[in-house]
């Protein structure tokens, strides 16, 4: 069973999602109307994944809730639902889903995200565990930043292939054409290169204005 927490102030929408997903028979869904209630439900319900709106009519917003969850070093998968990209900021969300969406699309994204969290990847002499955000080389373990881990995961999933910058930016930051985000992506790549430099066979190549390739 997938334990899902929905944080959404539109109670009609959250009820519709809850009803459709639970009807499939493999979801248990809890709802909360703002970030503060979402944090309480996180402790009491212990979900496998959180789906949250960002802009709440009253109470704590979604961005603040995510920041509090990540500041407590909780790496639970989080999917953000939003129809207004201007409310996005770099939080600790794993994925962004733009409104309007259908329940089938949400279901696919939830399952994909949960499956990704179970995978580990071999990068040259390194082992990368996205769930714990660690790169292991022999007896040494290196911690990857939350954003860096998301970037590295996307590169690992298409090892040796060029992953479009727009795809990375849209998936992780929810914005395909923002210069400051593009710069942030380059910063994350530099940090990853620094972590991976112990194995000279591993490289991260930036194809100008096109994409990024992880090579081993």
CORFEN-V81638 format. One record per pair of residues at least 12 apart in sequence whose ideal C-beta (glycine too) atoms are under 6 Angstrom apart, sorted by the first residue. I is the first residue (numbers start at 1). J is the second residue. Records with the same first field share a line. If there is no record, write none. Layout:
I->J / J
//
This chain:
1->26 / 28
2->27 / 48
3->28 / 47 / 48
4->27 / 29 / 47 / 49
5->30 / 41 / 45 / 47 / 50
6->31 / 51
7->32 / 38 / 52
8->53
9->33 / 56 / 57
14->31
17->103
20->103
30->45
34->56 / 59 / 60
35->60 / 61 / 62 / 64 / 65
36->59 / 60
38->65
49->77 / 110
50->78
51->79
53->81
54->82 / 87
55->87
63->89 / 91
66->78 / 91 / 92 / 93
67->91
70->92
77->94 / 113 / 117
78->93 / 94
79->95 / 97
80->93 / 96
81->97 / 99
83->99
85->174 / 175
88->174
92->146
94->113
95->113
96->174
97->109
117->131
121->156
123->202 / 216
124->199 / 201 / 202 / 216
125->137 / 199
130->149 / 153
133->149
135->195
137->198
142->195
147->188
148->188 / 191 / 192
150->172
151->188
152->192
154->168
155->214
159->214
162->207 / 211 / 213
163->211 / 212
164->211
165->211
169->181
189->204
192->204
201->216
202->216
203->215
//
